[in-house]
Every structure is written in C-alpha cells, then in structure tokens.
Amino acid sequence: MNDLTKNEILEKLLKLMHTDRDMTFLLSLEENDLKTLLVVLRERIENMK
C-alpha cells in the first residue's frame, strides 16, 4: 500500500464505503492518516462478515 497515491487511497475508501458522496475533503488528510482510515475500514468490514 506504500505505493498508492492519495487519490488511489480515496478511491479504495469510497469503494469500501459504497457511497457516491463527495468525500474529496479526505484528501486534506495526511497520506498516513488516509492509509490508517483505509486499514480501519477494511478491518471493520471484515469483522462484520
């Protein structure tokens, strides 16, 4: 995941969240914070299964 751009991370987040809402404000976060958010969401979704 280290080679992903902020835009790519955002795309993955939007896919996980299943939303069409404008979430570009997330790009104001630092890259590491975006990655953390992505990991947390993935973990949460996996635990729901």
SERO-329701 format. One record per residue (C-alpha): x negated, y negated, z; chain; residue in three letters; residue number from 1. Coordinates in steps of 0.5 Angstrom, whole numbers, padded with zeros to 4 digits. Layout:
<atoms>
@c1 = X | c2 = Y | c3 = Z | drenti = A | titi = ALA | lumke = NUM
...
</atoms>
This chain:
<atoms>
@c1 = 0000 | c2 = 0000 | c3 = 0000 | drenti = A | titi = MET | lumke = 1
@c1 = -0006 | c2 = -0005 | c3 = 0000 | drenti = A | titi = ASN | lumke = 2
@c1 = -0006 | c2 = -0006 | c3 = -0007 | drenti = A | titi = ASP | lumke = 3
@c1 = 0001 | c2 = -0009 | c3 = -0007 | drenti = A | titi = LEU | lumke = 4
@c1 = 0003 | c2 = -0016 | c3 = -0008 | drenti = A | titi = THR | lumke = 5
@c1 = 0008 | c2 = -0020 | c3 = -0004 | drenti = A | titi = LYS | lumke = 6
@c1 = 0013 | c2 = -0019 | c3 = -0010 | drenti = A | titi = ASN | lumke = 7
@c1 = 0012 | c2 = -0012 | c3 = -0010 | drenti = A | titi = GLU | lumke = 8
@c1 = 0013 | c2 = -0011 | c3 = -0003 | drenti = A | titi = ILE | lumke = 9
@c1 = 0019 | c2 = -0016 | c3 = -0003 | drenti = A | titi = LEU | lumke = 10
@c1 = 0022 | c2 = -0011 | c3 = -0009 | drenti = A | titi = GLU | lumke = 11
@c1 = 0021 | c2 = -0005 | c3 = -0005 | drenti = A | titi = LYS | lumke = 12
@c1 = 0024 | c2 = -0008 | c3 = 0001 | drenti = A | titi = LEU | lumke = 13
@c1 = 0030 | c2 = -0010 | c3 = -0003 | drenti = A | titi = LEU | lumke = 14
@c1 = 0031 | c2 = -0003 | c3 = -0006 | drenti = A | titi = LYS | lumke = 15
@c1 = 0031 | c2 = -0001 | c3 = 0001 | drenti = A | titi = LEU | lumke = 16
@c1 = 0036 | c2 = -0006 | c3 = 0004 | drenti = A | titi = MET | lumke = 17
@c1 = 0041 | c2 = -0005 | c3 = -0002 | drenti = A | titi = HIS | lumke = 18
@c1 = 0042 | c2 = -0012 | c3 = -0003 | drenti = A | titi = THR | lumke = 19
@c1 = 0043 | c2 = -0017 | c3 = -0008 | drenti = A | titi = ASP | lumke = 20
@c1 = 0042 | c2 = -0023 | c3 = -0004 | drenti = A | titi = ARG | lumke = 21
@c1 = 0036 | c2 = -0028 | c3 = -0005 | drenti = A | titi = ASP | lumke = 22
@c1 = 0031 | c2 = -0026 | c3 = 0000 | drenti = A | titi = MET | lumke = 23
@c1 = 0025 | c2 = -0029 | c3 = -0003 | drenti = A | titi = THR | lumke = 24
@c1 = 0025 | c2 = -0033 | c3 = 0004 | drenti = A | titi = PHE | lumke = 25
@c1 = 0021 | c2 = -0027 | c3 = 0006 | drenti = A | titi = LEU | lumke = 26
@c1 = 0015 | c2 = -0029 | c3 = 0001 | drenti = A | titi = LEU | lumke = 27
@c1 = 0014 | c2 = -0034 | c3 = 0006 | drenti = A | titi = SER | lumke = 28
@c1 = 0011 | c2 = -0029 | c3 = 0011 | drenti = A | titi = LEU | lumke = 29
@c1 = 0004 | c2 = -0027 | c3 = 0011 | drenti = A | titi = GLU | lumke = 30
@c1 = 0003 | c2 = -0021 | c3 = 0007 | drenti = A | titi = GLU | lumke = 31
@c1 = 0001 | c2 = -0016 | c3 = 0013 | drenti = A | titi = ASN | lumke = 32
@c1 = 0008 | c2 = -0018 | c3 = 0016 | drenti = A | titi = ASP | lumke = 33
@c1 = 0011 | c2 = -0016 | c3 = 0010 | drenti = A | titi = LEU | lumke = 34
@c1 = 0008 | c2 = -0010 | c3 = 0010 | drenti = A | titi = LYS | lumke = 35
@c1 = 0010 | c2 = -0009 | c3 = 0017 | drenti = A | titi = THR | lumke = 36
@c1 = 0017 | c2 = -0010 | c3 = 0016 | drenti = A | titi = LEU | lumke = 37
@c1 = 0017 | c2 = -0005 | c3 = 0010 | drenti = A | titi = LEU | lumke = 38
@c1 = 0014 | c2 = 0000 | c3 = 0014 | drenti = A | titi = VAL | lumke = 39
@c1 = 0019 | c2 = -0001 | c3 = 0020 | drenti = A | titi = VAL | lumke = 40
@c1 = 0025 | c2 = -0001 | c3 = 0015 | drenti = A | titi = LEU | lumke = 41
@c1 = 0022 | c2 = 0006 | c3 = 0012 | drenti = A | titi = ARG | lumke = 42
@c1 = 0022 | c2 = 0009 | c3 = 0019 | drenti = A | titi = GLU | lumke = 43
@c1 = 0029 | c2 = 0007 | c3 = 0021 | drenti = A | titi = ARG | lumke = 44
@c1 = 0032 | c2 = 0009 | c3 = 0015 | drenti = A | titi = ILE | lumke = 45
@c1 = 0028 | c2 = 0016 | c3 = 0015 | drenti = A | titi = GLU | lumke = 46
@c1 = 0030 | c2 = 0017 | c3 = 0022 | drenti = A | titi = ASN | lumke = 47
@c1 = 0038 | c2 = 0016 | c3 = 0020 | drenti = A | titi = MET | lumke = 48
@c1 = 0037 | c2 = 0022 | c3 = 0016 | drenti = A | titi = LYS | lumke = 49
</atoms>
